[in-house]
Every structure is written in structure tokens, then in C-alpha cells.
Amino acid sequence: MKILNLEEKKILDSVDLFFTKEEALQLISYLNDLVKNPSHQHSHLESDDYSNEITVWLYDKENFDDLPSKVKKMLEDNIWE
């Protein structure tokens, strides 16, 4: 698992996430879709008023080269640790 803040170009060690039940169910649905369809690579979960967003990614050694360059650049040094 890698936690990135792409806007600030930082790798984070931890993060606390708070979801409503509906948001949690939507996140589960998005993750299930990513596992079943790895070519989708990522999904966006927005709050009801679109003021917050979480992007969840699916990555492995096979699709690493297909990730956006800004993501690869942040991850390439320690991706498989």
C-alpha cells in the first residue's frame, strides 16, 4: 500500500479516512470493479457536495508502466518494498 499526496508530491505513512455508510458502500463497489477490471486502474470517490475526493488505484508489476508519469516518479524508488 502506498499513500500519496500528489498535489504536494509527498509520500505519507498514514491517513485517517471517515466515510458515511453510503460512501463506504460506494468505495467497496469501486474497489470490486477495479479488481474485476484492472485496466480501469483507478476510481474517484467524491463527497456528496464534491468538496472532497479520494482516488483509489490498483497497481502491480504488470501495469506499473501504464500509470501516469507523476505517480510513477513518486513510486519508482520504493514501489515493491
Jmol script that loads the backbone (N, CA, C; Angstrom):
load data "model"
ATOM      1  N   MET A   1       0.844  -1.169   0.000  1.00  0.00           N
ATOM      2  CA  MET A   1       0.000   0.000   0.000  1.00  0.00           C
ATOM      3  C   MET A   1       0.889   1.231   0.000  1.00  0.00           C
ATOM      4  N   LYS A   2       0.538   2.182  -0.835  1.00  0.00           N
ATOM      5  CA  LYS A   2       1.238   3.456  -0.894  1.00  0.00           C
ATOM      6  C   LYS A   2       0.204   4.562  -0.737  1.00  0.00           C
ATOM      7  N   ILE A   3       0.532   5.564   0.051  1.00  0.00           N
ATOM      8  CA  ILE A   3      -0.356   6.702   0.270  1.00  0.00           C
ATOM      9  C   ILE A   3       0.375   7.937  -0.232  1.00  0.00           C
ATOM     10  N   LEU A   4      -0.145   8.548  -1.273  1.00  0.00           N
ATOM     11  CA  LEU A   4       0.499   9.701  -1.890  1.00  0.00           C
ATOM     12  C   LEU A   4      -0.375  10.937  -1.778  1.00  0.00           C
ATOM     13  N   ASN A   5       0.263  12.070  -1.609  1.00  0.00           N
ATOM     14  CA  ASN A   5      -0.381  13.354  -1.795  1.00  0.00           C
ATOM     15  C   ASN A   5       0.241  13.905  -3.067  1.00  0.00           C
ATOM     16  N   LEU A   6      -0.428  13.695  -4.187  1.00  0.00           N
ATOM     17  CA  LEU A   6       0.140  14.069  -5.479  1.00  0.00           C
ATOM     18  C   LEU A   6       0.275  15.581  -5.631  1.00  0.00           C
ATOM     19  N   GLU A   7      -0.636  16.334  -5.030  1.00  0.00           N
ATOM     20  CA  GLU A   7      -0.565  17.788  -5.146  1.00  0.00           C
ATOM     21  C   GLU A   7       0.685  18.344  -4.483  1.00  0.00           C
ATOM     22  N   GLU A   8       1.048  17.791  -3.330  1.00  0.00           N
ATOM     23  CA  GLU A   8       2.225  18.270  -2.606  1.00  0.00           C
ATOM     24  C   GLU A   8       3.454  17.399  -2.861  1.00  0.00           C
ATOM     25  N   LYS A   9       3.301  16.383  -3.693  1.00  0.00           N
ATOM     26  CA  LYS A   9       4.388  15.470  -4.038  1.00  0.00           C
ATOM     27  C   LYS A   9       5.031  14.874  -2.789  1.00  0.00           C
ATOM     28  N   LYS A  10       4.177  14.314  -1.924  1.00  0.00           N
ATOM     29  CA  LYS A  10       4.651  13.698  -0.697  1.00  0.00           C
ATOM     30  C   LYS A  10       4.124  12.278  -0.588  1.00  0.00           C
ATOM     31  N   ILE A  11       4.944  11.416  -0.014  1.00  0.00           N
ATOM     32  CA  ILE A  11       4.512  10.067   0.343  1.00  0.00           C
ATOM     33  C   ILE A  11       4.169  10.106   1.824  1.00  0.00           C
ATOM     34  N   LEU A  12       2.986   9.649   2.171  1.00  0.00           N
ATOM     35  CA  LEU A  12       2.516   9.683   3.548  1.00  0.00           C
ATOM     36  C   LEU A  12       2.611   8.303   4.172  1.00  0.00           C
ATOM     37  N   ASP A  13       2.805   8.269   5.476  1.00  0.00           N
ATOM     38  CA  ASP A  13       2.860   7.000   6.202  1.00  0.00           C
ATOM     39  C   ASP A  13       1.483   6.528   6.636  1.00  0.00           C
ATOM     40  N   SER A  14       0.603   7.471   6.909  1.00  0.00           N
ATOM     41  CA  SER A  14      -0.735   7.091   7.369  1.00  0.00           C
ATOM     42  C   SER A  14      -1.720   8.198   7.030  1.00  0.00           C
ATOM     43  N   VAL A  15      -2.980   7.811   7.059  1.00  0.00           N
ATOM     44  CA  VAL A  15      -4.066   8.756   6.811  1.00  0.00           C
ATOM     45  C   VAL A  15      -5.310   8.205   7.491  1.00  0.00           C
ATOM     46  N   ASP A  16      -6.129   9.065   8.020  1.00  0.00           N
ATOM     47  CA  ASP A  16      -7.411   8.665   8.602  1.00  0.00           C
ATOM     48  C   ASP A  16      -8.510   9.032   7.620  1.00  0.00           C
ATOM     49  N   LEU A  17      -9.385   8.091   7.319  1.00  0.00           N
ATOM     50  CA  LEU A  17     -10.492   8.316   6.395  1.00  0.00           C
ATOM     51  C   LEU A  17     -11.800   8.099   7.130  1.00  0.00           C
ATOM     52  N   PHE A  18     -12.735   8.988   6.924  1.00  0.00           N
ATOM     53  CA  PHE A  18     -14.043   8.892   7.556  1.00  0.00           C
ATOM     54  C   PHE A  18     -15.105   8.855   6.463  1.00  0.00           C
ATOM     55  N   PHE A  19     -15.966   7.834   6.507  1.00  0.00           N
ATOM     56  CA  PHE A  19     -16.985   7.642   5.485  1.00  0.00           C
ATOM     57  C   PHE A  19     -18.367   7.549   6.105  1.00  0.00           C
ATOM     58  N   THR A  20     -19.358   8.020   5.363  1.00  0.00           N
ATOM     59  CA  THR A  20     -20.732   7.669   5.699  1.00  0.00           C
ATOM     60  C   THR A  20     -20.934   6.234   5.230  1.00  0.00           C
ATOM     61  N   LYS A  21     -22.008   5.622   5.652  1.00  0.00           N
ATOM     62  CA  LYS A  21     -22.288   4.250   5.209  1.00  0.00           C
ATOM     63  C   LYS A  21     -22.409   4.198   3.686  1.00  0.00           C
ATOM     64  N   GLU A  22     -23.080   5.173   3.103  1.00  0.00           N
ATOM     65  CA  GLU A  22     -23.271   5.198   1.650  1.00  0.00           C
ATOM     66  C   GLU A  22     -21.938   5.348   0.928  1.00  0.00           C
ATOM     67  N   GLU A  23     -21.061   6.208   1.452  1.00  0.00           N
ATOM     68  CA  GLU A  23     -19.753   6.388   0.836  1.00  0.00           C
ATOM     69  C   GLU A  23     -18.916   5.117   0.939  1.00  0.00           C
ATOM     70  N   ALA A  24     -18.983   4.448   2.074  1.00  0.00           N
ATOM     71  CA  ALA A  24     -18.242   3.195   2.260  1.00  0.00           C
ATOM     72  C   ALA A  24     -18.722   2.142   1.265  1.00  0.00           C
ATOM     73  N   LEU A  25     -20.030   2.043   1.079  1.00  0.00           N
ATOM     74  CA  LEU A  25     -20.571   1.083   0.116  1.00  0.00           C
ATOM     75  C   LEU A  25     -20.132   1.420  -1.303  1.00  0.00           C
ATOM     76  N   GLN A  26     -20.090   2.705  -1.625  1.00  0.00           N
ATOM     77  CA  GLN A  26     -19.642   3.110  -2.949  1.00  0.00           C
ATOM     78  C   GLN A  26     -18.160   2.779  -3.135  1.00  0.00           C
ATOM     79  N   LEU A  27     -17.349   3.007  -2.115  1.00  0.00           N
ATOM     80  CA  LEU A  27     -15.929   2.672  -2.200  1.00  0.00           C
ATOM     81  C   LEU A  27     -15.732   1.169  -2.406  1.00  0.00           C
ATOM     82  N   ILE A  28     -16.483   0.375  -1.674  1.00  0.00           N
ATOM     83  CA  ILE A  28     -16.416  -1.084  -1.858  1.00  0.00           C
ATOM     84  C   ILE A  28     -16.753  -1.450  -3.304  1.00  0.00           C
ATOM     85  N   SER A  29     -17.772  -0.834  -3.846  1.00  0.00           N
ATOM     86  CA  SER A  29     -18.170  -1.095  -5.233  1.00  0.00           C
ATOM     87  C   SER A  29     -17.053  -0.718  -6.202  1.00  0.00           C
ATOM     88  N   TYR A  30     -16.432   0.434  -5.980  1.00  0.00           N
ATOM     89  CA  TYR A  30     -15.333   0.872  -6.849  1.00  0.00           C
ATOM     90  C   TYR A  30     -14.151  -0.090  -6.765  1.00  0.00           C
ATOM     91  N   LEU A  31     -13.816  -0.526  -5.562  1.00  0.00           N
ATOM     92  CA  LEU A  31     -12.698  -1.454  -5.401  1.00  0.00           C
ATOM     93  C   LEU A  31     -12.997  -2.798  -6.062  1.00  0.00           C
ATOM     94  N   ASN A  32     -14.220  -3.277  -5.915  1.00  0.00           N
ATOM     95  CA  ASN A  32     -14.607  -4.518  -6.596  1.00  0.00           C
ATOM     96  C   ASN A  32     -14.466  -4.379  -8.105  1.00  0.00           C
ATOM     97  N   ASP A  33     -14.873  -3.236  -8.639  1.00  0.00           N
ATOM     98  CA  ASP A  33     -14.753  -3.001 -10.077  1.00  0.00           C
ATOM     99  C   ASP A  33     -13.289  -2.996 -10.501  1.00  0.00           C
ATOM    100  N   LEU A  34     -12.425  -2.361  -9.706  1.00  0.00           N
ATOM    101  CA  LEU A  34     -11.004  -2.328 -10.056  1.00  0.00           C
ATOM    102  C   LEU A  34     -10.391  -3.720 -10.073  1.00  0.00           C
ATOM    103  N   VAL A  35     -10.768  -4.553  -9.112  1.00  0.00           N
ATOM    104  CA  VAL A  35     -10.231  -5.914  -9.055  1.00  0.00           C
ATOM    105  C   VAL A  35     -10.710  -6.726 -10.255  1.00  0.00           C
ATOM    106  N   LYS A  36     -11.960  -6.543 -10.630  1.00  0.00           N
ATOM    107  CA  LYS A  36     -12.515  -7.295 -11.759  1.00  0.00           C
ATOM    108  C   LYS A  36     -12.048  -6.746 -13.100  1.00  0.00           C
ATOM    109  N   ASN A  37     -11.748  -5.452 -13.142  1.00  0.00           N
ATOM    110  CA  ASN A  37     -11.363  -4.790 -14.386  1.00  0.00           C
ATOM    111  C   ASN A  37     -10.099  -3.964 -14.163  1.00  0.00           C
ATOM    112  N   PRO A  38      -8.947  -4.617 -14.018  1.00  0.00           N
ATOM    113  CA  PRO A  38      -7.722  -3.898 -13.682  1.00  0.00           C
ATOM    114  C   PRO A  38      -7.325  -2.824 -14.701  1.00  0.00           C
ATOM    115  N   SER A  39      -7.808  -2.942 -15.917  1.00  0.00           N
ATOM    116  CA  SER A  39      -7.459  -1.933 -16.920  1.00  0.00           C
ATOM    117  C   SER A  39      -8.038  -0.561 -16.579  1.00  0.00           C
ATOM    118  N   HIS A  40      -9.030  -0.510 -15.685  1.00  0.00           N
ATOM    119  CA  HIS A  40      -9.594   0.782 -15.271  1.00  0.00           C
ATOM    120  C   HIS A  40      -8.608   1.583 -14.433  1.00  0.00           C
ATOM    121  N   GLN A  41      -7.671   0.919 -13.773  1.00  0.00           N
ATOM    122  CA  GLN A  41      -6.575   1.483 -12.988  1.00  0.00           C
ATOM    123  C   GLN A  41      -6.997   2.274 -11.752  1.00  0.00           C
ATOM    124  N   HIS A  42      -8.001   3.136 -11.843  1.00  0.00           N
ATOM    125  CA  HIS A  42      -8.359   3.949 -10.685  1.00  0.00           C
ATOM    126  C   HIS A  42      -9.822   4.366 -10.736  1.00  0.00           C
ATOM    127  N   SER A  43     -10.306   4.808  -9.567  1.00  0.00           N
ATOM    128  CA  SER A  43     -11.664   5.342  -9.444  1.00  0.00           C
ATOM    129  C   SER A  43     -11.633   6.528  -8.495  1.00  0.00           C
ATOM    130  N   HIS A  44     -12.595   7.411  -8.684  1.00  0.00           N
ATOM    131  CA  HIS A  44     -12.709   8.604  -7.852  1.00  0.00           C
ATOM    132  C   HIS A  44     -13.960   8.495  -6.983  1.00  0.00           C
ATOM    133  N   LEU A  45     -13.789   8.712  -5.701  1.00  0.00           N
ATOM    134  CA  LEU A  45     -14.915   8.750  -4.769  1.00  0.00           C
ATOM    135  C   LEU A  45     -15.025  10.181  -4.260  1.00  0.00           C
ATOM    136  N   GLU A  46     -16.147  10.832  -4.575  1.00  0.00           N
ATOM    137  CA  GLU A  46     -16.365  12.209  -4.158  1.00  0.00           C
ATOM    138  C   GLU A  46     -17.399  12.278  -3.047  1.00  0.00           C
ATOM    139  N   SER A  47     -17.261  13.303  -2.206  1.00  0.00           N
ATOM    140  CA  SER A  47     -18.293  13.547  -1.202  1.00  0.00           C
ATOM    141  C   SER A  47     -19.548  14.058  -1.904  1.00  0.00           C
ATOM    142  N   ASP A  48     -20.663  14.047  -1.183  1.00  0.00           N
ATOM    143  CA  ASP A  48     -21.938  14.454  -1.784  1.00  0.00           C
ATOM    144  C   ASP A  48     -21.875  15.844  -2.415  1.00  0.00           C
ATOM    145  N   ASP A  49     -21.146  16.757  -1.783  1.00  0.00           N
ATOM    146  CA  ASP A  49     -21.069  18.125  -2.311  1.00  0.00           C
ATOM    147  C   ASP A  49     -19.825  18.351  -3.178  1.00  0.00           C
ATOM    148  N   TYR A  50     -19.089  17.283  -3.473  1.00  0.00           N
ATOM    149  CA  TYR A  50     -17.892  17.303  -4.320  1.00  0.00           C
ATOM    150  C   TYR A  50     -16.755  18.164  -3.749  1.00  0.00           C
ATOM    151  N   SER A  51     -16.799  18.433  -2.454  1.00  0.00           N
ATOM    152  CA  SER A  51     -15.727  19.233  -1.844  1.00  0.00           C
ATOM    153  C   SER A  51     -14.508  18.374  -1.483  1.00  0.00           C
ATOM    154  N   ASN A  52     -14.685  17.056  -1.419  1.00  0.00           N
ATOM    155  CA  ASN A  52     -13.595  16.133  -1.092  1.00  0.00           C
ATOM    156  C   ASN A  52     -13.580  14.996  -2.103  1.00  0.00           C
ATOM    157  N   GLU A  53     -12.382  14.504  -2.344  1.00  0.00           N
ATOM    158  CA  GLU A  53     -12.248  13.402  -3.297  1.00  0.00           C
ATOM    159  C   GLU A  53     -11.131  12.469  -2.854  1.00  0.00           C
ATOM    160  N   ILE A  54     -11.364  11.184  -3.024  1.00  0.00           N
ATOM    161  CA  ILE A  54     -10.347  10.160  -2.830  1.00  0.00           C
ATOM    162  C   ILE A  54     -10.226   9.424  -4.156  1.00  0.00           C
ATOM    163  N   THR A  55      -9.004   9.246  -4.606  1.00  0.00           N
ATOM    164  CA  THR A  55      -8.757   8.443  -5.793  1.00  0.00           C
ATOM    165  C   THR A  55      -8.085   7.162  -5.335  1.00  0.00           C
ATOM    166  N   VAL A  56      -8.672   6.036  -5.683  1.00  0.00           N
ATOM    167  CA  VAL A  56      -8.091   4.738  -5.341  1.00  0.00           C
ATOM    168  C   VAL A  56      -7.532   4.116  -6.612  1.00  0.00           C
ATOM    169  N   TRP A  57      -6.336   3.560  -6.484  1.00  0.00           N
ATOM    170  CA  TRP A  57      -5.613   2.992  -7.614  1.00  0.00           C
ATOM    171  C   TRP A  57      -5.368   1.511  -7.391  1.00  0.00           C
ATOM    172  N   LEU A  58      -5.298   0.785  -8.469  1.00  0.00           N
ATOM    173  CA  LEU A  58      -4.872  -0.607  -8.438  1.00  0.00           C
ATOM    174  C   LEU A  58      -3.572  -0.669  -9.238  1.00  0.00           C
ATOM    175  N   TYR A  59      -2.509  -1.199  -8.611  1.00  0.00           N
ATOM    176  CA  TYR A  59      -1.238  -1.292  -9.316  1.00  0.00           C
ATOM    177  C   TYR A  59      -0.585  -2.643  -9.041  1.00  0.00           C
ATOM    178  N   ASP A  60       0.202  -3.071  -9.988  1.00  0.00           N
ATOM    179  CA  ASP A  60       1.035  -4.258  -9.823  1.00  0.00           C
ATOM    180  C   ASP A  60       2.198  -4.137 -10.799  1.00  0.00           C
ATOM    181  N   LYS A  61       3.058  -5.115 -10.803  1.00  0.00           N
ATOM    182  CA  LYS A  61       4.246  -5.047 -11.663  1.00  0.00           C
ATOM    183  C   LYS A  61       3.870  -5.025 -13.139  1.00  0.00           C
ATOM    184  N   GLU A  62       2.755  -5.641 -13.481  1.00  0.00           N
ATOM    185  CA  GLU A  62       2.350  -5.703 -14.889  1.00  0.00           C
ATOM    186  C   GLU A  62       1.824  -4.366 -15.411  1.00  0.00           C
ATOM    187  N   ASN A  63       1.146  -3.575 -14.568  1.00  0.00           N
ATOM    188  CA  ASN A  63       0.558  -2.333 -15.085  1.00  0.00           C
ATOM    189  C   ASN A  63       1.316  -1.079 -14.637  1.00  0.00           C
ATOM    190  N   PHE A  64       2.431  -1.251 -13.943  1.00  0.00           N
ATOM    191  CA  PHE A  64       3.155  -0.098 -13.430  1.00  0.00           C
ATOM    192  C   PHE A  64       3.521   0.887 -14.533  1.00  0.00           C
ATOM    193  N   ASP A  65       3.956   0.395 -15.672  1.00  0.00           N
ATOM    194  CA  ASP A  65       4.353   1.281 -16.769  1.00  0.00           C
ATOM    195  C   ASP A  65       3.183   2.071 -17.343  1.00  0.00           C
ATOM    196  N   ASP A  66       1.969   1.636 -17.099  1.00  0.00           N
ATOM    197  CA  ASP A  66       0.790   2.331 -17.612  1.00  0.00           C
ATOM    198  C   ASP A  66       0.302   3.448 -16.682  1.00  0.00           C
ATOM    199  N   LEU A  67       0.859   3.542 -15.489  1.00  0.00           N
ATOM    200  CA  LEU A  67       0.447   4.589 -14.550  1.00  0.00           C
ATOM    201  C   LEU A  67       0.909   5.955 -15.055  1.00  0.00           C
ATOM    202  N   PRO A  68       0.220   7.024 -14.639  1.00  0.00           N
ATOM    203  CA  PRO A  68       0.657   8.369 -15.034  1.00  0.00           C
ATOM    204  C   PRO A  68       2.091   8.644 -14.560  1.00  0.00           C
ATOM    205  N   SER A  69       2.809   9.401 -15.318  1.00  0.00           N
ATOM    206  CA  SER A  69       4.225   9.639 -15.023  1.00  0.00           C
ATOM    207  C   SER A  69       4.443  10.268 -13.653  1.00  0.00           C
ATOM    208  N   LYS A  70       3.558  11.167 -13.210  1.00  0.00           N
ATOM    209  CA  LYS A  70       3.758  11.785 -11.895  1.00  0.00           C
ATOM    210  C   LYS A  70       3.619  10.757 -10.770  1.00  0.00           C
ATOM    211  N   VAL A  71       2.779   9.757 -10.975  1.00  0.00           N
ATOM    212  CA  VAL A  71       2.629   8.688  -9.984  1.00  0.00           C
ATOM    213  C   VAL A  71       3.862   7.791 -10.011  1.00  0.00           C
ATOM    214  N   LYS A  72       4.266   7.371 -11.189  1.00  0.00           N
ATOM    215  CA  LYS A  72       5.442   6.504 -11.309  1.00  0.00           C
ATOM    216  C   LYS A  72       6.678   7.163 -10.715  1.00  0.00           C
ATOM    217  N   LYS A  73       6.847   8.439 -10.976  1.00  0.00           N
ATOM    218  CA  LYS A  73       8.028   9.150 -10.474  1.00  0.00           C
ATOM    219  C   LYS A  73       8.089   9.107  -8.952  1.00  0.00           C
ATOM    220  N   MET A  74       6.968   9.277  -8.296  1.00  0.00           N
ATOM    221  CA  MET A  74       6.938   9.259  -6.830  1.00  0.00           C
ATOM    222  C   MET A  74       7.142   7.853  -6.283  1.00  0.00           C
ATOM    223  N   LEU A  75       6.715   6.861  -7.014  1.00  0.00           N
ATOM    224  CA  LEU A  75       6.736   5.497  -6.505  1.00  0.00           C
ATOM    225  C   LEU A  75       7.939   4.667  -6.914  1.00  0.00           C
ATOM    226  N   GLU A  76       8.592   5.015  -7.986  1.00  0.00           N
ATOM    227  CA  GLU A  76       9.552   4.096  -8.592  1.00  0.00           C
ATOM    228  C   GLU A  76      10.698   3.679  -7.677  1.00  0.00           C
ATOM    229  N   ASP A  77      11.103   4.514  -6.735  1.00  0.00           N
ATOM    230  CA  ASP A  77      12.232   4.170  -5.888  1.00  0.00           C
ATOM    231  C   ASP A  77      11.918   3.086  -4.862  1.00  0.00           C
ATOM    232  N   ASN A  78      10.667   3.058  -4.374  1.00  0.00           N
ATOM    233  CA  ASN A  78      10.362   2.108  -3.294  1.00  0.00           C
ATOM    234  C   ASN A  78       9.034   1.381  -3.505  1.00  0.00           C
ATOM    235  N   ILE A  79       8.639   1.199  -4.730  1.00  0.00           N
ATOM    236  CA  ILE A  79       7.319   0.651  -5.019  1.00  0.00           C
ATOM    237  C   ILE A  79       7.134  -0.770  -4.510  1.00  0.00           C
ATOM    238  N   TRP A  80       8.137  -1.609  -4.561  1.00  0.00           N
ATOM    239  CA  TRP A  80       7.935  -3.012  -4.215  1.00  0.00           C
ATOM    240  C   TRP A  80       8.475  -3.371  -2.835  1.00  0.00           C
ATOM    241  N   GLU A  81       8.720  -2.361  -2.019  1.00  0.00           N
ATOM    242  CA  GLU A  81       9.178  -2.618  -0.638  1.00  0.00           C
ATOM    243  C   GLU A  81       8.054  -3.099   0.233  1.00  0.00           C
TER     244      GLU A  81
END
end "model"
wireframe off; spacefill off
backbone 0.3
color backbone group
